[in-house]
Amino acid sequence: MEAISEPTPRWLKAVQANEGAPPATHPSPEQRVNELTEGLYSLLAEAVDQPQQWHRLLDASATMWRYSGGNVALLTMQMAQRGPMKPTLVAGYKEWERHSRYVLKGEHALYVIAPRTARITPADEQGEVSGAREPELAASGDGEHRSRIVGWRGQPVFDVSQTEGEPLLVPIAGRPDVPLQADSCTQLWESLTAVARNALYNIVVSETQAGLADGYTDHSRRLISVGSWLDAEDRVATLAHELAHASLHVPGDAIGALYGSSSEHRGLAEIEAESVAYVVLRAHGIDRDEQSAAYLAGWADAVIEAEACSILRCSRDRKPMSRVDIAKSVLGRVTSVAKTILETTNPPGFGGRLACLALEPEIGGQEHLLGIRSAARPRASTVFE
C-alpha cells in the first residue's frame, strides 16, 4: 500500500537542514565588543592624522576622568554621531531611575567596554573545576570570593542629555575665561604635594633649575623641583607635569620603553607628561591651551617617530607597535595617571559617573543645573534589552 503524505499545516513552516537561524536583531556580546574596538582604533588613527583630535580627547577626559581613556573616546565618538552634544554625565538605565530621571523615549544607548568577571572560590584555586556552566558574574572582592576577568562586554549607558526628570545640581569647574582665584591655586598646590608625598617624592621650590627648565624630576633622589620664579598657576601646572614624569617615566618603564618613552629615551615622554597636566588642570577649571601648545603640537610627529623606532627595534621577542597601538597606550597611560591624581585633588564635578553623585548631595560653591526638564512628563520606556 502506498504511503500518503499529508500536507504541512499552514501554521508550520518546513525548515531545510541547511537553512540557518533568522538573523539576530542585536549584536552578540562578542560582536558588540569588536565593533566598539574597531571604532576606537579608527578614532585613534584619526587623532594621529588630525592632531587637534588629541586635544578633543584630552578635553573629554578632563570631564569624564573617572572613565578609562578608551571609554572616554568611545563615548565622545558615539555622541558626535548623534549631534554636537558632548558626553558629560553617564549612567545605566536603572541608575538614572534611582535619581528620579528617566531615559527619553526613542533614545538609543551609548556603549562602553566593561569587564566580565567570574568568582574565584577556594576550590577553584586548588584546581577543582565546578561543572561546565558559564562563569557567574560577580563584583570583585566580596570578602569571601575574589574575581578575575574572563572577557569583555558592551555595557549600555545614557548621557544626562538623553534623560528627563528631577533636575540635578552638580558642581562644575570654573569657567576658563574667569581668572582662577589665588587661594584656589594654593589649594591645588597643596593637593598636588599630597599626591607627591603619597608617591614618596619630596617637593622643593628652587631658584636654580637644571637646564633652566621650569621643573625637573630626579628619580634616584625621589625629588621634584619647581622653579620659584613661576606664578601660582604655572607652578601647579609644572608640578602636575612632573608628577606625571614621576609616575610614568621611572627607570625600567617596560611599557614606555616599547615605543621610546622611558627615562633613557624621551620620545613621547614629554607629550605624556604635559597631557596629564593638561587634563588635571582642565578638570580644575584651568585652561592651558596656549601654554601646552608647544608640547602637544608635536603629538602626531612623536607617535609616527615612535612607530618607526619600534619597527627598527623589533626582534624575536619584541613585536613592532603600530601608531594606533602607541596612541592607545599613551591615552591609557595619561588618563590612568590623571585619574589617580584627580582622586586626591578632588576637582568639582563627578568625573562623568553618576554613581559618584549622592541622592541628596550637600553642594557648596559654584553649581550648574543639568538637564532641566519637567518631572511631570510621562516616564520614557526602556530602549534597549
N, C-alpha and C positions, 0 to 999 in steps of 0.2 A: 504494500500500500504506500503510495507516495505521500511524503510529509507535506503538509500545507503550512506555508509561512504566514503568520499573522502580521498585519500592518502595524507599524510602530505608532503608539498613541501620540496624538498631536502635541501633548504637553511634554513629551520627552524628545530629546534630540540625540541621534546616534553620533557618537564621537569616535572617530577613527583613532587607531593606536598611535599614529604618527602626528596627530594634532596636539599642539601644546596647550597649556592653560591660557585663559584670557589674560591680556596684559594687565599688570598691576597699575592701580591708579596713583600710587605714591611710590617714590623710590625706596628701595630696600635700605637698611642702615648702612650697608657697605657702599651702595651707590651714592647715598647722600654724602658720606664722608669723602668719597672720591671726587664728587662734584665740588664740594667745598674746597678740597685741597687743590684741585685744578684752578679754581677761581683765585685762591690765594697766590698761587705761583704766577698766574697771569698778572695780578696786581703788582707783585714784587718785580716782575720783569718790566712792567710799565714804570715803576719807581726808578729803575736804573736808566731807562731810556728818557724819562722825563723827571729830572732831579727834583722839581718842585713838588712831585708827588710824595717824596720823602718828608718834606715839611708838613704836608697834609696828614700823613700818618703820625708824625710826632704831635701835631695839634690834637688829633683824635685821641692819642694815647694819654695826653695830659688831662683830658676829660674823663676817659674810660680807663684810668690807670689800674683799677683792680682786675682788669682782664689782661690776658696774655696778648702779646703783640700780634700774634696770628689772628686771634679772635677779634681784636680791635680792627684789624684790616678787613676781615670778613664782614663785620657789621657796617663799616664805612662803605664798603663796596655794595652791599645789598641795599643800604639806604640811598645811595647815589642812583641806583637803578630805579628807584621809586620817585625821585624828585630831589629838590635842593636841600631837604632836611638832613641834618647830621644826627647820628645817634648820641644821646645824652644820658639816658637812664633806662635800662632794660631789665626785664624780668619775665618769668614764665606766666602763663595764664592764671594759674591758681595764686601765685604770689601777688599779682595785681588785685585779685579779688580780696585778698587779706587786707589790702589797703583801700578797699571800697572804690576801686577803679576797675573798669571793665573794657575789654577789647572791643573796639568799634566793629560793627557788622561789616563784613566784606574785607577786613584786613587780613593779610597773609603773614605768617610768622617769618621772622628772621631766624637764621640758624647759626649757632656756634658749635665748635667741636669740643665735646666733653668726653672724659674717660669713662669706660665701662669697667667697673671693679667687681671683684669677687672676694668673698671672705676666705681667709686662711685660718683654719682651725688647727689645734694641736695635732689632730690626727693627720691632716694634710701635710704638716711639717715633717711628720715621721714617715711620709711616703705612702700613706694609705689613701687609696682612691675611693671616693664615695659615688658610685654609680656613673651613669653617662648623662646625667641631666645637665642642662645649661647652667653655668655658674650663677649663683644667686647674687643679685646686685645688692651692694651694701655700702654704707658710709665707712670711711676709713677710721680705724682706731675706736671701736665702740667699748673698749675696756676689756672685753673677753676675746675678741677676734681682731686680727689685723686684716688688711685687704691688699690686693695687688691689682694692677691694671691688666685687664685681659683683652682690651680692644678699645675702639673709639666709636662714638655715635654723634649724630647731629642732634643737638638739643634746641627745640624751638623756644624763642623768646620774642617779646614785643617791646618796642620803644614807647616811651611815655606819650609821644605824639600819635600813637595808634590807639590810645585809650581815652576814656571819659569817666567822669565821676567826681569824687571828692577832690578838691584842689590839694596839691602837695606843696608845702612850704619847704624849700630846700635852700640851704646857704650856698652862695656862689662866690667864686674868686672875684677880686676887684677888677674893674674894667681896665683894659690895657692903656686907655687914653687918660686915666686918672693916676697922678703920681702916687707911688707907694709911700705910705707913712713911714717915718724913720723907725718908730717903735716896732712896726711890722717886720722890717729888715732885721732889727735886733732880735726879735723872737725867732725868726727863721734861722739866723746865725746860731743862736743857742740850740735850736733843734738839730741843726746840721752837725754841730760839735758833739751833740749827744750820740748821733749816728757814728761819728768817728771814734768816740770812746768805746762804744759797743764793739767796734771792729778792732779795738786795741791800738788805735793810732792817736798820737799826740798832735795838737794843733799849735803852731806858732805863727805870730804875725811879725814879719821881719822887714827891716828897712833895706836889706840886700837880698837879691834872689839870683839863683844860678841862671846865667844866660839872659838876665834882665827879664825873665818871664814873670807873669803876674802870680804864678804859684808853681809848686812842684811837689812831687811825692817821692819820698825815699823809703822803699820797701824794707831795706835792711835795717834801718833805724826806726821803722814804724812811725814815720814823721810826715806830716803835711804842713808845708809852709805857704803862707799867703802874704802878698805884698801889703805893707802898711799904708802905702800911698793911695790905695783904691778907695773909692767911695763905698757907702754901705751896700748898694745894690750890686756893684761889681765884685765886692768882697764875697757876698753869699754865692754869686754865680761862680766865682773861681773856686770856692770851697766845694760846691756841688760837682764841678768838673773834676777836681782832684779826688773826691770821694769815689767817683766812677773809676778813675785810674787805680785807686787802692783796692777796689773790689775786683775789677776785671783783668788788670794787666800785671798781675804778680808774676815773678819768675816761675816758669813751669806751667803757664797758662796753656793747657793742652788744646783747648778748643780754638782759642785765638791764634795759636801758632800754626794751625792748619792753613790759615789764609794770611799769615804775616801780621798778626795783631798782638803779638806778645810783647814783653818788655824789651826784647832784643830787636824786634822788627816792628817799627811803628805802624806801617800800613794803615789800617783803619782805626788804630787805637785812638787818635785824636777825634775822629768822627764819632766813635762810640762814646767817648767821654763828654764831648760837647752835646751830643744828642741827649744823654742822660740829664745834663744840666738844663738843657732847654725844656725837657718835659717837666722836671721838678719845679723849675721857676714858673713855667706857664701854669701849672696846677695851682700855684700860689698867687696867680694874677700878675706875674711879671713877664712882660713881653720882651724877649731878647732877639727878635728877628734881625735887627741891624747888627748887633754885636756878634751873633752866632753865624752871620752870613759868611765871614771869611773861612770859618772852619767847615761849614756844611756845604759850601759851594763846590768843594772837591769830592762830594759823596760819590757820584757816578764814576769819576775817574779812578777813585780809590778802589771801588768794587771791581772795576774792569782790570785794574792793575793786579789786585789780589787774585783774581781768577787766573791771569796769566802766570803769576808766581806759583799758584797751586798746581797748575799743569806742569810747569818746569820741575817742581819738587816732588811730583808723584813718583811712587816707587811700588814695589811689590806689596808693601804693607800700608801704603798711603794712597788712597784714591784721590783723583783731582776733584775739586769742587767747582760747580758752575756758578755763574754770577747770581743766579736766583737762589741757590743754596746759601751763598755767602750773605745775600741780602736778608734771607730768612733768619740766619744765625745772628746777624747783627741786630735785627729788630727784636728777636727774642732776648738777647743779652741786655740790650738797652732797656727794654720795658721791665725785665725782671729786676734789675738793679734800681731803676726808678721806683718801682713798687715798694721795694724794701726800704728805700729812703722815705717815701711818702707815708708809709705806715707809721713812721716815727714822727715826721714833721706835721702830719695830720692837717692837710690843707682843707679849705672849705669844699663842700660838695661831698659826694659819696662814691666817687670813682666809677660811676656807671652802674653800680649794683644796688638795686632796690632793697636787697636783703640787709644792707647796712643802715637802712632808714627805719627808725623805731616807729611804731604805730602812732604814738603821741610824743614826738620829739620836743625837747626844750631847745628852741633855736634862738640864738642871740646874734647880734651883729647884722651884717648885710644878708638879705634874703631875696629869694626870687620865687614867684608863683608859677609853677609848672602846669601846663596843660589844663587851663581853666575851661571846663565845660559843665553844663547843667547836670547836677546829680539826679534830677528828676526824669531824665530821658530814659527810655527803656533799656534794659540790660542787653548787651550785644551777645550774640550766640557764639559758641565755640567755632573757630575757623580752621582747626587742624585736629587730626586724630592722634 
